[in-house]
Amino acid sequence: MSENHRITKAATTIGTGTLLSRISGFLRDMVVAYFFGARIATDAFFVAFRIPNLWRRLVGEGSMTVSFIPVYTEYLTQRTEKESEEVTHIAFTIAGVLLFVLTALGIIFSPILIKIFALTWSSTSEKFQLAVTLNRIMFPCLFFVGLFALSMGILNSLRHFFAPAFATVFLNLSIIASVFLFYYHLQEPVMTLAIGVLAGGMLQFFFQLPFLIRKKIRFRLNFNFRHPAIRQIGLLMLPGLIGTAVYQINEVIDTIFATSLPAGSVSYLFYAGRLMEFPLGIFVIAIGTAALPSFSSLVAQGKSEQFKETVSFAFRLGSFICIPAMLGLIFLRTPILNLLFQRGAFDYLATKMTAKALLCYCVGLWAIGGVRVLAPAFYSLQDTKTPLKIGLICLGANVIMILIFIHPLKHAGLALATGLSSILNLILLYRKLNQRLGGLDVARNIRSMLKTFFCGLLMGGVSYLICSVGDWTVSGNTIEKAFLLAVGVIIGLGVYLASSYWMRNEEMLFLLSIVKRRIKG
């Protein structure tokens, strides 16, 4: 099986698990929107939730995996089984100690953390104190999420993707269950959300244990912190922590600035970000996660030409999915928001304001997807410094653009700055990787993206015309609206696939060949 097929197969598994996670996540958000709306208590929770959520992304989807997988893959490929086993024992020991200390410090210094994330909130205000309490309840979640991230790195290196991909469903189900179980029994109902986050983090890690045991991974204490593999992982981790998290850090910066805007601004950005994460998580992050072990294996084996071709393939495949997802969200942002959230405390004003943020975020969605695919190429080369340097440049650019856009566009200006800085991030990363590898077949990649964009415009236009017959300013008529939106999406998707086949888009033909092979098989 070629690495292109391995990546596609693994991405399918990861994408399926992530799809379930995103569906349960939207159910979670619908529950939160219905019970809590976009109010002071909700803003307090979202500010407090930014910290464990950022940690999950930085570690679970970021530095832990990008620093561990290349080094561990090298040991799996070139060293003995005993040496590889020793690396896992030391890694679990160090992770457990550091995560315990970090959790304790986080609980103690929660007021300082909340102040960083909400600079304009008074320390004596009700929402600030509520955010501190919520953060302290949720903070132990970081311990379990860190161990989950290490487990994911081990399993993905061994080409097992099922357990890590499906584990994230537990976080959403725990929050939903907590709301329904405790909402009417707590003096401050929003506490139910924090309880659900903590329970979900624990379940994510515990779900990995049977699969680790099946792979003969055992837990042993080993305090040999001077092991060369651990030093190598440590040197890669700190730069990787920031380099993998430019988009997430930009979201945090958005939250900080949004706290100075009218009430509800933090929530508008959160709900818009959730919709952005849907295509990113299901498809693009899935491709990037699946690609890293393949990239690392090719680098460890010295197959430079195959590595270069595989990177280009992953980039084109990500664009083939991410560009139409971006255009679909742009054309259908109001119907989607109306159907998912506009009920209970979430009114049409909230839908309209969230739609503005979503439109501006979507400007950079295709670029965020591209970064998620290209960055693992650097990490497989055990180079975390280049994405870090570029990421810092883009963070600075994001702040400058926020200062430009925040006054005329309010919360939408924050989203636009994030989208534009993501485009800059992709351009700089692609340029640097192209130079380092001696060519990524730029003309071929651009040609593929232009075809994809044209087909995506056709798809978006058709979907918009179909959905425009509905009244998306009022709540209710959920079944009729769901049917209309489903028809628009399905027909639009058919237009996209048909036009891609007609234009002989090579990613479309590749996926079609896989489907035919499975049918014959």
Secondary structure as the mmCIF struct_conf table of DSSP 4:
data_model
#
loop_
_struct_conf.conf_type_id
_struct_conf.id
_struct_conf.beg_label_comp_id
_struct_conf.beg_label_asym_id
_struct_conf.beg_label_seq_id
_struct_conf.end_label_comp_id
_struct_conf.end_label_asym_id
_struct_conf.end_label_seq_id
HELX_RH_AL_P HELX_RH_AL_P1 GLU A 3 PHE A 36
BEND BEND1 ALA A 38 ARG A 39
HELX_RH_AL_P HELX_RH_AL_P2 ILE A 40 TRP A 55
HELX_RH_PI_P HELX_RH_PI_P1 ARG A 56 GLY A 60
TURN_TY1_P TURN_TY1_P1 GLU A 61 GLY A 62
HELX_RH_AL_P HELX_RH_AL_P3 SER A 63 GLN A 78
BEND BEND2 ARG A 79 ARG A 79
HELX_RH_AL_P HELX_RH_AL_P4 GLU A 81 ILE A 108
TURN_TY1_P TURN_TY1_P2 PHE A 109 PHE A 109
HELX_RH_AL_P HELX_RH_AL_P5 SER A 110 PHE A 117
TURN_TY1_P TURN_TY1_P3 LEU A 119 THR A 120
BEND BEND3 TRP A 121 TRP A 121
TURN_TY1_P TURN_TY1_P4 SER A 123 THR A 124
BEND BEND4 SER A 125 SER A 125
HELX_RH_AL_P HELX_RH_AL_P6 GLU A 126 MET A 138
TURN_TY1_P TURN_TY1_P5 PHE A 139 PRO A 140
HELX_RH_AL_P HELX_RH_AL_P7 CYS A 141 SER A 157
TURN_TY1_P TURN_TY1_P6 LEU A 158 ARG A 159
HELX_RH_AL_P HELX_RH_AL_P8 PHE A 162 ALA A 167
TURN_TY1_P TURN_TY1_P7 THR A 168 THR A 168
HELX_RH_AL_P HELX_RH_AL_P9 VAL A 169 PHE A 182
TURN_TY1_P TURN_TY1_P8 TYR A 183 HIS A 185
BEND BEND5 LEU A 186 GLU A 188
TURN_TY1_P TURN_TY1_P9 PRO A 189 VAL A 190
HELX_RH_AL_P HELX_RH_AL_P10 MET A 191 PHE A 206
TURN_TY1_P TURN_TY1_P10 PHE A 207 GLN A 208
HELX_RH_AL_P HELX_RH_AL_P11 LEU A 209 ARG A 214
TURN_TY1_P TURN_TY1_P11 LYS A 215 LYS A 216
TURN_TY1_P TURN_TY1_P12 PHE A 225 ARG A 226
HELX_RH_AL_P HELX_RH_AL_P12 PRO A 228 GLY A 243
TURN_TY1_P TURN_TY1_P13 THR A 244 ALA A 245
HELX_RH_AL_P HELX_RH_AL_P13 VAL A 246 ALA A 258
TURN_TY1_P TURN_TY1_P14 THR A 259 SER A 260
BEND BEND6 LEU A 261 PRO A 262
TURN_TY1_P TURN_TY1_P15 ALA A 263 GLY A 264
HELX_RH_AL_P HELX_RH_AL_P14 SER A 265 PRO A 279
HELX_RH_PI_P HELX_RH_PI_P2 LEU A 280 VAL A 284
HELX_RH_AL_P HELX_RH_AL_P15 ILE A 285 ALA A 300
TURN_TY1_P TURN_TY1_P16 GLN A 301 GLY A 302
HELX_RH_AL_P HELX_RH_AL_P16 SER A 304 PHE A 341
BEND BEND7 ARG A 343 ARG A 343
TURN_TY1_P TURN_TY1_P17 GLY A 344 ALA A 345
HELX_RH_AL_P HELX_RH_AL_P17 TYR A 348 CYS A 362
TURN_TY1_P TURN_TY1_P18 VAL A 363 GLY A 364
HELX_RH_AL_P HELX_RH_AL_P18 LEU A 365 SER A 380
TURN_TY1_P TURN_TY1_P19 LEU A 381 GLN A 382
HELX_RH_AL_P HELX_RH_AL_P19 LYS A 385 LEU A 409
TURN_TY1_P TURN_TY1_P20 LYS A 410 LYS A 410
HELX_RH_AL_P HELX_RH_AL_P20 HIS A 411 LEU A 437
TURN_TY1_P TURN_TY1_P21 GLY A 438 GLY A 438
HELX_RH_AL_P HELX_RH_AL_P21 VAL A 442 CYS A 467
TURN_TY1_P TURN_TY1_P22 SER A 468 VAL A 469
BEND BEND8 GLY A 470 GLY A 470
BEND BEND9 THR A 473 VAL A 474
HELX_RH_AL_P HELX_RH_AL_P22 THR A 478 TRP A 502
TURN_TY1_P TURN_TY1_P23 MET A 503 ARG A 504
HELX_RH_AL_P HELX_RH_AL_P23 GLU A 506 LYS A 520
#
